[in-house]
Amino acid sequence: MSGPATVLIVSDIHHAGSAERERRGYELACAPNWPVRQLVRAYRGLVWLRDPLGNGLFLEEFLRRSGSPDLVIANGDYSADSRFVGVSDDATFASAEECLTKLRARFGERLHATIGDHELGKTSLVGGRGGLRLASWPRTTEGLGLRPFWQHEWGRYSFIGVTSTLLALPIFEREMLDAERAEWETLRAAHIEEVRAAFARLSPHQRVLLFCHDPTALPFLARIREVHERLAQVEATVIGHLHSQLILRTGRVLSGMPTIPFLGVSVRRMSTALNEARLWRPFNVRLCPSLTGIQLLKDGGWLTVELDSGARHPAKFQFHPLPWQEVGPVAH
């Protein structure tokens, strides 16, 4: 690319293929008792998303409306992860593969895709099921063709994509199997070296657009010397994971809260992230919400960024809403 360009960013598609769609009620099945089931049902139905397996129409509508951007970034989480063990589960792999196939058919070589936490496995919100599974790693990198680290140069801009789960691995310590811990640490060390080398190579005039699915990883990035020394060159860091601007704003309000160690691994993980959320600020965070947004606000969509190759003007971000009533017969 040269001259002005349009970059499209989409995140948290959470597509469910036919096999995952058969697992209705998979989150409720994790609840250990009736009161917890009612809390999960209320949270899902009123706040987060009533039908986490019904996102297919949103993906199709996005593909129809996405136009002809010069570059496309998909920022992680391509399946519903309905077994909570990432793409080591066959149905989850099939969903992610179907999603990425649609994206690649539509955008071809213009597409760059980062790895989200649902590709690798993530413990259920209640019940403590699942977690990181090493078997998901080769299925993500080889089976789905997702690169843990990628970099694309255009004019004075360097687009960099990282794997947030690897960078924030210490927070996921309780979610991995003991027998797999050493291999995960090896993968993390190699990933940090890739990040370190890429930032060390940056010339002083370059600007960075960083793509990191889960902002939990940002404090760990900031502790890498080469990243810390060049943070002023990071014009924007695009995150996903939070699904809604409301969640991002809430996270900023709760920034610095103490870690809660006694309400399960999910609460511990989230509260640990919020404890260090004040360290997100130097990264100039921009949230790309999920295509659906959350049930409460129905505020999903995607981003575009207008850039000029000489970086004479700041990147111009624009949010493109995807109204539920225009998508089709979704659950309101």
C-alpha positions as protocol buffer text, in pm:
chain_id: "A"
residue {
  index: 1
  type: MET
  ca { x: 0 y: 0 z: 0 }
}
residue {
  index: 2
  type: SER
  ca { x: 105 y: 360 z: -58 }
}
residue {
  index: 3
  type: GLY
  ca { x: -76 y: 688 z: -10 }
}
residue {
  index: 4
  type: PRO
  ca { x: -400 y: 692 z: 195 }
}
residue {
  index: 5
  type: ALA
  ca { x: -547 y: 360 z: 304 }
}
residue {
  index: 6
  type: THR
  ca { x: -844 y: 219 z: 487 }
}
residue {
  index: 7
  type: VAL
  ca { x: -783 y: -51 z: 747 }
}
residue {
  index: 8
  type: LEU
  ca { x: -1081 y: -254 z: 870 }
}
residue {
  index: 9
  type: ILE
  ca { x: -1071 y: -418 z: 1215 }
}
residue {
  index: 10
  type: VAL
  ca { x: -1310 y: -686 z: 1341 }
}
residue {
  index: 11
  type: SER
  ca { x: -1290 y: -877 z: 1668 }
}
residue {
  index: 12
  type: ASP
  ca { x: -1466 y: -1139 z: 1880 }
}
residue {
  index: 13
  type: ILE
  ca { x: -1678 y: -1287 z: 1604 }
}
residue {
  index: 14
  type: HIS
  ca { x: -1745 y: -1597 z: 1818 }
}
residue {
  index: 15
  type: HIS
  ca { x: -1890 y: -1794 z: 1530 }
}
residue {
  index: 16
  type: ALA
  ca { x: -2060 y: -2123 z: 1620 }
}
residue {
  index: 17
  type: GLY
  ca { x: -2067 y: -2392 z: 1354 }
}
residue {
  index: 18
  type: SER
  ca { x: -2330 y: -2664 z: 1342 }
}
residue {
  index: 19
  type: ALA
  ca { x: -2163 y: -2887 z: 1602 }
}
residue {
  index: 20
  type: GLU
  ca { x: -2125 y: -2607 z: 1855 }
}
residue {
  index: 21
  type: ARG
  ca { x: -2481 y: -2488 z: 1796 }
}
residue {
  index: 22
  type: GLU
  ca { x: -2601 y: -2824 z: 1928 }
}
residue {
  index: 23
  type: ARG
  ca { x: -2453 y: -2739 z: 2271 }
}
residue {
  index: 24
  type: ARG
  ca { x: -2725 y: -2503 z: 2388 }
}
residue {
  index: 25
  type: GLY
  ca { x: -2705 y: -2437 z: 2760 }
}
residue {
  index: 26
  type: TYR
  ca { x: -2336 y: -2527 z: 2778 }
}
residue {
  index: 27
  type: GLU
  ca { x: -2260 y: -2249 z: 3028 }
}
residue {
  index: 28
  type: LEU
  ca { x: -2556 y: -2333 z: 3252 }
}
residue {
  index: 29
  type: ALA
  ca { x: -2433 y: -2693 z: 3259 }
}
residue {
  index: 30
  type: CYS
  ca { x: -2118 y: -2573 z: 3437 }
}
residue {
  index: 31
  type: ALA
  ca { x: -2310 y: -2420 z: 3727 }
}
residue {
  index: 32
  type: PRO
  ca { x: -2270 y: -2629 z: 4045 }
}
residue {
  index: 33
  type: ASN
  ca { x: -2618 y: -2557 z: 4186 }
}
residue {
  index: 34
  type: TRP
  ca { x: -2955 y: -2394 z: 4123 }
}
residue {
  index: 35
  type: PRO
  ca { x: -2874 y: -2043 z: 4261 }
}
residue {
  index: 36
  type: VAL
  ca { x: -2562 y: -2017 z: 4046 }
}
residue {
  index: 37
  type: ARG
  ca { x: -2759 y: -2131 z: 3741 }
}
residue {
  index: 38
  type: GLN
  ca { x: -3009 y: -1851 z: 3799 }
}
residue {
  index: 39
  type: LEU
  ca { x: -2730 y: -1594 z: 3832 }
}
residue {
  index: 40
  type: VAL
  ca { x: -2569 y: -1713 z: 3508 }
}
residue {
  index: 41
  type: ARG
  ca { x: -2906 y: -1714 z: 3332 }
}
residue {
  index: 42
  type: ALA
  ca { x: -2978 y: -1356 z: 3447 }
}
residue {
  index: 43
  type: TYR
  ca { x: -2628 y: -1232 z: 3357 }
}
residue {
  index: 44
  type: ARG
  ca { x: -2645 y: -1389 z: 3012 }
}
residue {
  index: 45
  type: GLY
  ca { x: -3001 y: -1288 z: 2942 }
}
residue {
  index: 46
  type: LEU
  ca { x: -2987 y: -930 z: 3067 }
}
residue {
  index: 47
  type: VAL
  ca { x: -2625 y: -816 z: 3038 }
}
residue {
  index: 48
  type: TRP
  ca { x: -2382 y: -1020 z: 2829 }
}
residue {
  index: 49
  type: LEU
  ca { x: -2546 y: -1224 z: 2550 }
}
residue {
  index: 50
  type: ARG
  ca { x: -2858 y: -1438 z: 2566 }
}
residue {
  index: 51
  type: ASP
  ca { x: -2762 y: -1662 z: 2275 }
}
residue {
  index: 52
  type: PRO
  ca { x: -2383 y: -1700 z: 2250 }
}
residue {
  index: 53
  type: LEU
  ca { x: -2427 y: -1959 z: 1974 }
}
residue {
  index: 54
  type: GLY
  ca { x: -2636 y: -1739 z: 1746 }
}
residue {
  index: 55
  type: ASN
  ca { x: -2375 y: -1504 z: 1599 }
}
residue {
  index: 56
  type: GLY
  ca { x: -2370 y: -1644 z: 1247 }
}
residue {
  index: 57
  type: LEU
  ca { x: -2605 y: -1384 z: 1103 }
}
residue {
  index: 58
  type: PHE
  ca { x: -2385 y: -1105 z: 1238 }
}
residue {
  index: 59
  type: LEU
  ca { x: -2082 y: -1247 z: 1060 }
}
residue {
  index: 60
  type: GLU
  ca { x: -2272 y: -1273 z: 731 }
}
residue {
  index: 61
  type: GLU
  ca { x: -2404 y: -917 z: 761 }
}
residue {
  index: 62
  type: PHE
  ca { x: -2057 y: -786 z: 846 }
}
residue {
  index: 63
  type: LEU
  ca { x: -1910 y: -956 z: 539 }
}
residue {
  index: 64
  type: ARG
  ca { x: -2186 y: -805 z: 325 }
}
residue {
  index: 65
  type: ARG
  ca { x: -2126 y: -451 z: 457 }
}
residue {
  index: 66
  type: SER
  ca { x: -1747 y: -449 z: 489 }
}
residue {
  index: 67
  type: GLY
  ca { x: -1668 y: -282 z: 156 }
}
residue {
  index: 68
  type: SER
  ca { x: -1320 y: -290 z: 0 }
}
residue {
  index: 69
  type: PRO
  ca { x: -1061 y: -201 z: 266 }
}
residue {
  index: 70
  type: ASP
  ca { x: -691 y: -203 z: 185 }
}
residue {
  index: 71
  type: LEU
  ca { x: -604 y: -412 z: 491 }
}
residue {
  index: 72
  type: VAL
  ca { x: -813 y: -620 z: 731 }
}
residue {
  index: 73
  type: ILE
  ca { x: -725 y: -718 z: 1088 }
}
residue {
  index: 74
  type: ALA
  ca { x: -920 y: -986 z: 1273 }
}
residue {
  index: 75
  type: ASN
  ca { x: -834 y: -953 z: 1641 }
}
residue {
  index: 76
  type: GLY
  ca { x: -907 y: -1297 z: 1784 }
}
residue {
  index: 77
  type: ASP
  ca { x: -1185 y: -1524 z: 1916 }
}
residue {
  index: 78
  type: TYR
  ca { x: -1334 y: -1696 z: 1612 }
}
residue {
  index: 79
  type: SER
  ca { x: -1542 y: -1965 z: 1788 }
}
residue {
  index: 80
  type: ALA
  ca { x: -1773 y: -2001 z: 2087 }
}
residue {
  index: 81
  type: ASP
  ca { x: -1525 y: -2229 z: 2272 }
}
residue {
  index: 82
  type: SER
  ca { x: -1820 y: -2422 z: 2413 }
}
residue {
  index: 83
  type: ARG
  ca { x: -1597 y: -2685 z: 2580 }
}
residue {
  index: 84
  type: PHE
  ca { x: -1364 y: -2420 z: 2728 }
}
residue {
  index: 85
  type: VAL
  ca { x: -1052 y: -2599 z: 2598 }
}
residue {
  index: 86
  type: GLY
  ca { x: -996 y: -2403 z: 2279 }
}
residue {
  index: 87
  type: VAL
  ca { x: -964 y: -2561 z: 1938 }
}
residue {
  index: 88
  type: SER
  ca { x: -837 y: -2888 z: 2085 }
}
residue {
  index: 89
  type: ASP
  ca { x: -1212 y: -2958 z: 2085 }
}
residue {
  index: 90
  type: ASP
  ca { x: -1322 y: -3069 z: 1737 }
}
residue {
  index: 91
  type: ALA
  ca { x: -1646 y: -2871 z: 1732 }
}
residue {
  index: 92
  type: THR
  ca { x: -1467 y: -2553 z: 1842 }
}
residue {
  index: 93
  type: PHE
  ca { x: -1199 y: -2606 z: 1578 }
}
residue {
  index: 94
  type: ALA
  ca { x: -1466 y: -2652 z: 1312 }
}
residue {
  index: 95
  type: SER
  ca { x: -1632 y: -2323 z: 1413 }
}
residue {
  index: 96
  type: ALA
  ca { x: -1305 y: -2129 z: 1403 }
}
residue {
  index: 97
  type: GLU
  ca { x: -1206 y: -2289 z: 1071 }
}
residue {
  index: 98
  type: GLU
  ca { x: -1542 y: -2199 z: 918 }
}
residue {
  index: 99
  type: CYS
  ca { x: -1515 y: -1841 z: 1041 }
}
residue {
  index: 100
  type: LEU
  ca { x: -1160 y: -1793 z: 913 }
}
residue {
  index: 101
  type: THR
  ca { x: -1245 y: -1957 z: 580 }
}
residue {
  index: 102
  type: LYS
  ca { x: -1522 y: -1700 z: 529 }
}
residue {
  index: 103
  type: LEU
  ca { x: -1287 y: -1413 z: 620 }
}
residue {
  index: 104
  type: ARG
  ca { x: -1011 y: -1539 z: 390 }
}
residue {
  index: 105
  type: ALA
  ca { x: -1253 y: -1596 z: 103 }
}
residue {
  index: 106
  type: ARG
  ca { x: -1377 y: -1238 z: 139 }
}
residue {
  index: 107
  type: PHE
  ca { x: -1048 y: -1055 z: 200 }
}
residue {
  index: 108
  type: GLY
  ca { x: -771 y: -1285 z: 72 }
}
residue {
  index: 109
  type: GLU
  ca { x: -414 y: -1174 z: 137 }
}
residue {
  index: 110
  type: ARG
  ca { x: -534 y: -845 z: 285 }
}
residue {
  index: 111
  type: LEU
  ca { x: -630 y: -1033 z: 603 }
}
residue {
  index: 112
  type: HIS
  ca { x: -404 y: -1053 z: 911 }
}
residue {
  index: 113
  type: ALA
  ca { x: -542 y: -1240 z: 1211 }
}
residue {
  index: 114
  type: THR
  ca { x: -432 y: -1250 z: 1574 }
}
residue {
  index: 115
  type: ILE
  ca { x: -489 y: -1531 z: 1824 }
}
residue {
  index: 116
  type: GLY
  ca { x: -752 y: -1482 z: 2095 }
}
residue {
  index: 117
  type: ASP
  ca { x: -796 y: -1656 z: 2429 }
}
residue {
  index: 118
  type: HIS
  ca { x: -1080 y: -1875 z: 2301 }
}
residue {
  index: 119
  type: GLU
  ca { x: -850 y: -2036 z: 2045 }
}
residue {
  index: 120
  type: LEU
  ca { x: -630 y: -2174 z: 2325 }
}
residue {
  index: 121
  type: GLY
  ca { x: -885 y: -2244 z: 2600 }
}
residue {
  index: 122
  type: LYS
  ca { x: -1027 y: -2047 z: 2888 }
}
residue {
  index: 123
  type: THR
  ca { x: -1182 y: -2168 z: 3214 }
}
residue {
  index: 124
  type: SER
  ca { x: -1559 y: -2133 z: 3234 }
}
residue {
  index: 125
  type: LEU
  ca { x: -1702 y: -1836 z: 3425 }
}
residue {
  index: 126
  type: VAL
  ca { x: -1854 y: -2073 z: 3685 }
}
residue {
  index: 127
  type: GLY
  ca { x: -1777 y: -2434 z: 3766 }
}
residue {
  index: 128
  type: GLY
  ca { x: -1406 y: -2422 z: 3686 }
}
residue {
  index: 129
  type: ARG
  ca { x: -1425 y: -2631 z: 3369 }
}
residue {
  index: 130
  type: GLY
  ca { x: -1164 y: -2631 z: 3096 }
}
residue {
  index: 131
  type: GLY
  ca { x: -866 y: -2401 z: 3065 }
}
residue {
  index: 132
  type: LEU
  ca { x: -551 y: -2371 z: 2854 }
}
residue {
  index: 133
  type: ARG
  ca { x: -475 y: -2687 z: 2657 }
}
residue {
  index: 134
  type: LEU
  ca { x: -145 y: -2739 z: 2479 }
}
residue {
  index: 135
  type: ALA
  ca { x: -319 y: -2948 z: 2211 }
}
residue {
  index: 136
  type: SER
  ca { x: -489 y: -2626 z: 2099 }
}
residue {
  index: 137
  type: TRP
  ca { x: -157 y: -2467 z: 2007 }
}
residue {
  index: 138
  type: PRO
  ca { x: -69 y: -2670 z: 1691 }
}
residue {
  index: 139
  type: ARG
  ca { x: -433 y: -2673 z: 1586 }
}
residue {
  index: 140
  type: THR
  ca { x: -430 y: -2292 z: 1609 }
}
residue {
  index: 141
  type: THR
  ca { x: -96 y: -2224 z: 1442 }
}
residue {
  index: 142
  type: GLU
  ca { x: -91 y: -2510 z: 1190 }
}
residue {
  index: 143
  type: GLY
  ca { x: -453 y: -2618 z: 1154 }
}
residue {
  index: 144
  type: LEU
  ca { x: -598 y: -2266 z: 1142 }
}
residue {
  index: 145
  type: GLY
  ca { x: -285 y: -2101 z: 1005 }
}
residue {
  index: 146
  type: LEU
  ca { x: -276 y: -1826 z: 1270 }
}
residue {
  index: 147
  type: ARG
  ca { x: 63 y: -1671 z: 1342 }
}
residue {
  index: 148
  type: PRO
  ca { x: 144 y: -1603 z: 1709 }
}
residue {
  index: 149
  type: PHE
  ca { x: 336 y: -1292 z: 1601 }
}
residue {
  index: 150
  type: TRP
  ca { x: 298 y: -1098 z: 1278 }
}
residue {
  index: 151
  type: GLN
  ca { x: 421 y: -767 z: 1145 }
}
residue {
  index: 152
  type: HIS
  ca { x: 322 y: -573 z: 835 }
}
residue {
  index: 153
  type: GLU
  ca { x: 502 y: -259 z: 716 }
}
residue {
  index: 154
  type: TRP
  ca { x: 330 y: 19 z: 527 }
}
residue {
  index: 155
  type: GLY
  ca { x: 494 y: 356 z: 480 }
}
residue {
  index: 156
  type: ARG
  ca { x: 588 y: 491 z: 821 }
}
residue {
  index: 157
  type: TYR
  ca { x: 348 y: 251 z: 991 }
}
residue {
  index: 158
  type: SER
  ca { x: 431 y: -87 z: 1140 }
}
residue {
  index: 159
  type: PHE
  ca { x: 131 y: -310 z: 1216 }
}
residue {
  index: 160
  type: ILE
  ca { x: 219 y: -562 z: 1489 }
}
residue {
  index: 161
  type: GLY
  ca { x: 3 y: -849 z: 1611 }
}
residue {
  index: 162
  type: VAL
  ca { x: 79 y: -1038 z: 1934 }
}
residue {
  index: 163
  type: THR
  ca { x: -72 y: -1329 z: 2128 }
}
residue {
  index: 164
  type: SER
  ca { x: -213 y: -1195 z: 2452 }
}
residue {
  index: 165
  type: THR
  ca { x: -252 y: -1532 z: 2624 }
}
residue {
  index: 166
  type: LEU
  ca { x: 120 y: -1606 z: 2592 }
}
residue {
  index: 167
  type: LEU
  ca { x: 223 y: -1262 z: 2715 }
}
residue {
  index: 168
  type: ALA
  ca { x: -16 y: -1279 z: 3013 }
}
residue {
  index: 169
  type: LEU
  ca { x: 59 y: -1646 z: 3085 }
}
residue {
  index: 170
  type: PRO
  ca { x: 137 y: -1591 z: 3457 }
}
residue {
  index: 171
  type: ILE
  ca { x: -226 y: -1489 z: 3508 }
}
residue {
  index: 172
  type: PHE
  ca { x: -342 y: -1814 z: 3346 }
}
residue {
  index: 173
  type: GLU
  ca { x: -120 y: -2023 z: 3573 }
}
residue {
  index: 174
  type: ARG
  ca { x: -411 y: -2196 z: 3747 }
}
residue {
  index: 175
  type: GLU
  ca { x: -585 y: -2268 z: 3416 }
}
residue {
  index: 176
  type: MET
  ca { x: -315 y: -2487 z: 3263 }
}
residue {
  index: 177
  type: LEU
  ca { x: -229 y: -2850 z: 3330 }
}
residue {
  index: 178
  type: ASP
  ca { x: 83 y: -2908 z: 3540 }
}
residue {
  index: 179
  type: ALA
  ca { x: 226 y: -3144 z: 3279 }
}
residue {
  index: 180
  type: GLU
  ca { x: 199 y: -2871 z: 3013 }
}
residue {
  index: 181
  type: ARG
  ca { x: 338 y: -2581 z: 3213 }
}
residue {
  index: 182
  type: ALA
  ca { x: 699 y: -2606 z: 3094 }
}
residue {
  index: 183
  type: GLU
  ca { x: 601 y: -2614 z: 2726 }
}
residue {
  index: 184
  type: TRP
  ca { x: 376 y: -2312 z: 2768 }
}
residue {
  index: 185
  type: GLU
  ca { x: 664 y: -2125 z: 2932 }
}
residue {
  index: 186
  type: THR
  ca { x: 889 y: -2217 z: 2639 }
}
residue {
  index: 187
  type: LEU
  ca { x: 632 y: -2084 z: 2392 }
}
residue {
  index: 188
  type: ARG
  ca { x: 599 y: -1765 z: 2595 }
}
residue {
  index: 189
  type: ALA
  ca { x: 974 y: -1707 z: 2605 }
}
residue {
  index: 190
  type: ALA
  ca { x: 1000 y: -1749 z: 2228 }
}
residue {
  index: 191
  type: HIS
  ca { x: 710 y: -1510 z: 2174 }
}
residue {
  index: 192
  type: ILE
  ca { x: 864 y: -1244 z: 2397 }
}
residue {
  index: 193
  type: GLU
  ca { x: 1186 y: -1267 z: 2196 }
}
residue {
  index: 194
  type: GLU
  ca { x: 990 y: -1206 z: 1874 }
}
residue {
  index: 195
  type: VAL
  ca { x: 823 y: -901 z: 2029 }
}
residue {
  index: 196
  type: ARG
  ca { x: 1154 y: -776 z: 2169 }
}
residue {
  index: 197
  type: ALA
  ca { x: 1328 y: -807 z: 1833 }
}
residue {
  index: 198
  type: ALA
  ca { x: 1047 y: -636 z: 1641 }
}
residue {
  index: 199
  type: PHE
  ca { x: 1040 y: -332 z: 1867 }
}
residue {
  index: 200
  type: ALA
  ca { x: 1418 y: -313 z: 1870 }
}
residue {
  index: 201
  type: ARG
  ca { x: 1416 y: -294 z: 1488 }
}
residue {
  index: 202
  type: LEU
  ca { x: 1178 y: 1 z: 1476 }
}
residue {
  index: 203
  type: SER
  ca { x: 1332 y: 315 z: 1334 }
}
residue {
  index: 204
  type: PRO
  ca { x: 1270 y: 639 z: 1527 }
}
residue {
  index: 205
  type: HIS
  ca { x: 1034 y: 776 z: 1261 }
}
residue {
  index: 206
  type: GLN
  ca { x: 801 y: 475 z: 1255 }
}
residue {
  index: 207
  type: ARG
  ca { x: 460 y: 462 z: 1420 }
}
residue {
  index: 208
  type: VAL
  ca { x: 306 y: 143 z: 1551 }
}
residue {
  index: 209
  type: LEU
  ca { x: -49 y: 14 z: 1539 }
}
residue {
  index: 210
  type: LEU
  ca { x: -48 y: -273 z: 1787 }
}
residue {
  index: 211
  type: PHE
  ca { x: -310 y: -551 z: 1789 }
}
residue {
  index: 212
  type: CYS
  ca { x: -350 y: -741 z: 2116 }
}
residue {
  index: 213
  type: HIS
  ca { x: -672 y: -934 z: 2181 }
}
residue {
  index: 214
  type: ASP
  ca { x: -682 y: -920 z: 2561 }
}
residue {
  index: 215
  type: PRO
  ca { x: -564 y: -601 z: 2739 }
}
residue {
  index: 216
  type: THR
  ca { x: -456 y: -817 z: 3034 }
}
residue {
  index: 217
  type: ALA
  ca { x: -134 y: -864 z: 2836 }
}
residue {
  index: 218
  type: LEU
  ca { x: -46 y: -493 z: 2816 }
}
residue {
  index: 219
  type: PRO
  ca { x: 129 y: -460 z: 3156 }
}
residue {
  index: 220
  type: PHE
  ca { x: 344 y: -760 z: 3061 }
}
residue {
  index: 221
  type: LEU
  ca { x: 429 y: -594 z: 2729 }
}
residue {
  index: 222
  type: ALA
  ca { x: 524 y: -275 z: 2913 }
}
residue {
  index: 223
  type: ARG
  ca { x: 781 y: -469 z: 3116 }
}
residue {
  index: 224
  type: ILE
  ca { x: 971 y: -569 z: 2801 }
}
residue {
  index: 225
  type: ARG
  ca { x: 1251 y: -314 z: 2781 }
}
residue {
  index: 226
  type: GLU
  ca { x: 1240 y: -268 z: 2404 }
}
residue {
  index: 227
  type: VAL
  ca { x: 863 y: -210 z: 2415 }
}
residue {
  index: 228
  type: HIS
  ca { x: 882 y: 28 z: 2710 }
}
residue {
  index: 229
  type: GLU
  ca { x: 1150 y: 237 z: 2538 }
}
residue {
  index: 230
  type: ARG
  ca { x: 936 y: 278 z: 2226 }
}
residue {
  index: 231
  type: LEU
  ca { x: 591 y: 322 z: 2379 }
}
residue {
  index: 232
  type: ALA
  ca { x: 582 y: 679 z: 2250 }
}
residue {
  index: 233
  type: GLN
  ca { x: 579 y: 536 z: 1897 }
}
residue {
  index: 234
  type: VAL
  ca { x: 265 y: 328 z: 1964 }
}
residue {
  index: 235
  type: GLU
  ca { x: -4 y: 546 z: 1811 }
}
residue {
  index: 236
  type: ALA
  ca { x: -281 y: 305 z: 1909 }
}
residue {
  index: 237
  type: THR
  ca { x: -328 y: -42 z: 2054 }
}
residue {
  index: 238
  type: VAL
  ca { x: -643 y: -214 z: 1935 }
}
residue {
  index: 239
  type: ILE
  ca { x: -787 y: -464 z: 2179 }
}
residue {
  index: 240
  type: GLY
  ca { x: -1088 y: -694 z: 2165 }
}
residue {
  index: 241
  type: HIS
  ca { x: -1206 y: -930 z: 2439 }
}
residue {
  index: 242
  type: LEU
  ca { x: -1426 y: -680 z: 2626 }
}
residue {
  index: 243
  type: HIS
  ca { x: -1708 y: -681 z: 2365 }
}
residue {
  index: 244
  type: SER
  ca { x: -1848 y: -339 z: 2462 }
}
residue {
  index: 245
  type: GLN
  ca { x: -1732 y: 14 z: 2537 }
}
residue {
  index: 246
  type: LEU
  ca { x: -1933 y: -15 z: 2860 }
}
residue {
  index: 247
  type: ILE
  ca { x: -1701 y: -292 z: 2979 }
}
residue {
  index: 248
  type: LEU
  ca { x: -1394 y: -88 z: 2887 }
}
residue {
  index: 249
  type: ARG
  ca { x: -1524 y: 218 z: 3072 }
}
residue {
  index: 250
  type: THR
  ca { x: -1608 y: 4 z: 3375 }
}
residue {
  index: 251
  type: GLY
  ca { x: -1259 y: -143 z: 3367 }
}
residue {
  index: 252
  type: ARG
  ca { x: -1108 y: 204 z: 3374 }
}
residue {
  index: 253
  type: VAL
  ca { x: -1323 y: 299 z: 3673 }
}
residue {
  index: 254
  type: LEU
  ca { x: -1217 y: -18 z: 3858 }
}
residue {
  index: 255
  type: SER
  ca { x: -852 y: 25 z: 3765 }
}
residue {
  index: 256
  type: GLY
  ca { x: -627 y: -55 z: 4059 }
}
residue {
  index: 257
  type: MET
  ca { x: -880 y: -270 z: 4247 }
}
residue {
  index: 258
  type: PRO
  ca { x: -723 y: -550 z: 4456 }
}
residue {
  index: 259
  type: THR
  ca { x: -701 y: -901 z: 4320 }
}
residue {
  index: 260
  type: ILE
  ca { x: -980 y: -1130 z: 4444 }
}
residue {
  index: 261
  type: PRO
  ca { x: -823 y: -1474 z: 4500 }
}
residue {
  index: 262
  type: PHE
  ca { x: -1113 y: -1666 z: 4656 }
}
residue {
  index: 263
  type: LEU
  ca { x: -1404 y: -1667 z: 4404 }
}
residue {
  index: 264
  type: GLY
  ca { x: -1260 y: -1901 z: 4144 }
}
residue {
  index: 265
  type: VAL
  ca { x: -1001 y: -1872 z: 3869 }
}
residue {
  index: 266
  type: SER
  ca { x: -1215 y: -1656 z: 3638 }
}
residue {
  index: 267
  type: VAL
  ca { x: -1274 y: -1387 z: 3900 }
}
residue {
  index: 268
  type: ARG
  ca { x: -910 y: -1404 z: 4005 }
}
residue {
  index: 269
  type: ARG
  ca { x: -801 y: -1359 z: 3641 }
}
residue {
  index: 270
  type: MET
  ca { x: -1033 y: -1065 z: 3578 }
}
residue {
  index: 271
  type: SER
  ca { x: -956 y: -886 z: 3906 }
}
residue {
  index: 272
  type: THR
  ca { x: -582 y: -928 z: 3848 }
}
residue {
  index: 273
  type: ALA
  ca { x: -622 y: -765 z: 3508 }
}
residue {
  index: 274
  type: LEU
  ca { x: -817 y: -475 z: 3659 }
}
residue {
  index: 275
  type: ASN
  ca { x: -554 y: -433 z: 3930 }
}
residue {
  index: 276
  type: GLU
  ca { x: -304 y: -336 z: 3658 }
}
residue {
  index: 277
  type: ALA
  ca { x: -544 y: -163 z: 3419 }
}
residue {
  index: 278
  type: ARG
  ca { x: -382 y: 175 z: 3495 }
}
residue {
  index: 279
  type: LEU
  ca { x: -84 y: 49 z: 3291 }
}
residue {
  index: 280
  type: TRP
  ca { x: -300 y: 33 z: 2977 }
}
residue {
  index: 281
  type: ARG
  ca { x: -295 y: 412 z: 2935 }
}
residue {
  index: 282
  type: PRO
  ca { x: 47 y: 452 z: 2762 }
}
residue {
  index: 283
  type: PHE
  ca { x: -66 y: 207 z: 2493 }
}
residue {
  index: 284
  type: ASN
  ca { x: -342 y: 442 z: 2371 }
}
residue {
  index: 285
  type: VAL
  ca { x: -603 y: 168 z: 2384 }
}
residue {
  index: 286
  type: ARG
  ca { x: -885 y: 146 z: 2131 }
}
residue {
  index: 287
  type: LEU
  ca { x: -1151 y: -121 z: 2173 }
}
residue {
  index: 288
  type: CYS
  ca { x: -1291 y: -306 z: 1876 }
}
residue {
  index: 289
  type: PRO
  ca { x: -1615 y: -450 z: 2020 }
}
residue {
  index: 290
  type: SER
  ca { x: -1765 y: -781 z: 1921 }
}
residue {
  index: 291
  type: LEU
  ca { x: -1997 y: -781 z: 1622 }
}
residue {
  index: 292
  type: THR
  ca { x: -2294 y: -832 z: 1856 }
}
residue {
  index: 293
  type: GLY
  ca { x: -2187 y: -613 z: 2146 }
}
residue {
  index: 294
  type: ILE
  ca { x: -2365 y: -704 z: 2468 }
}
residue {
  index: 295
  type: GLN
  ca { x: -2730 y: -791 z: 2528 }
}
residue {
  index: 296
  type: LEU
  ca { x: -2787 y: -488 z: 2749 }
}
residue {
  index: 297
  type: LEU
  ca { x: -2687 y: -230 z: 2486 }
}
residue {
  index: 298
  type: LYS
  ca { x: -2678 y: -420 z: 2156 }
}
residue {
  index: 299
  type: ASP
  ca { x: -2377 y: -204 z: 2075 }
}
residue {
  index: 300
  type: GLY
  ca { x: -2165 y: -420 z: 1845 }
}
residue {
  index: 301
  type: GLY
  ca { x: -1989 y: -344 z: 1519 }
}
residue {
  index: 302
  type: TRP
  ca { x: -1641 y: -297 z: 1379 }
}
residue {
  index: 303
  type: LEU
  ca { x: -1377 y: -28 z: 1324 }
}
residue {
  index: 304
  type: THR
  ca { x: -1210 y: 132 z: 1027 }
}
residue {
  index: 305
  type: VAL
  ca { x: -893 y: 340 z: 1038 }
}
residue {
  index: 306
  type: GLU
  ca { x: -796 y: 600 z: 780 }
}
residue {
  index: 307
  type: LEU
  ca { x: -419 y: 635 z: 743 }
}
residue {
  index: 308
  type: ASP
  ca { x: -169 y: 812 z: 524 }
}
residue {
  index: 309
  type: SER
  ca { x: 160 y: 636 z: 457 }
}
residue {
  index: 310
  type: GLY
  ca { x: 368 y: 934 z: 568 }
}
residue {
  index: 311
  type: ALA
  ca { x: 191 y: 949 z: 906 }
}
residue {
  index: 312
  type: ARG
  ca { x: 150 y: 1325 z: 860 }
}
residue {
  index: 313
  type: HIS
  ca { x: -184 y: 1306 z: 1039 }
}
residue {
  index: 314
  type: PRO
  ca { x: -298 y: 1087 z: 1330 }
}
residue {
  index: 315
  type: ALA
  ca { x: -483 y: 767 z: 1247 }
}
residue {
  index: 316
  type: LYS
  ca { x: -855 y: 839 z: 1217 }
}
residue {
  index: 317
  type: PHE
  ca { x: -1070 y: 570 z: 1380 }
}
residue {
  index: 318
  type: GLN
  ca { x: -1437 y: 526 z: 1300 }
}
residue {
  index: 319
  type: PHE
  ca { x: -1687 y: 288 z: 1461 }
}
residue {
  index: 320
  type: HIS
  ca { x: -1941 y: 116 z: 1237 }
}
residue {
  index: 321
  type: PRO
  ca { x: -2241 y: -10 z: 1437 }
}
residue {
  index: 322
  type: LEU
  ca { x: -2424 y: -326 z: 1340 }
}
residue {
  index: 323
  type: PRO
  ca { x: -2782 y: -273 z: 1463 }
}
residue {
  index: 324
  type: TRP
  ca { x: -2952 y: -593 z: 1573 }
}
residue {
  index: 325
  type: GLN
  ca { x: -3280 y: -509 z: 1403 }
}
residue {
  index: 326
  type: GLU
  ca { x: -3099 y: -492 z: 1068 }
}
residue {
  index: 327
  type: VAL
  ca { x: -2934 y: -831 z: 1104 }
}
residue {
  index: 328
  type: GLY
  ca { x: -3230 y: -1065 z: 1108 }
}
residue {
  index: 329
  type: PRO
  ca { x: -3431 y: -1282 z: 1349 }
}
residue {
  index: 330
  type: VAL
  ca { x: -3195 y: -1258 z: 1646 }
}
residue {
  index: 331
  type: ALA
  ca { x: -3294 y: -1300 z: 2011 }
}
residue {
  index: 332
  type: HIS
  ca { x: -3374 y: -959 z: 2160 }
}
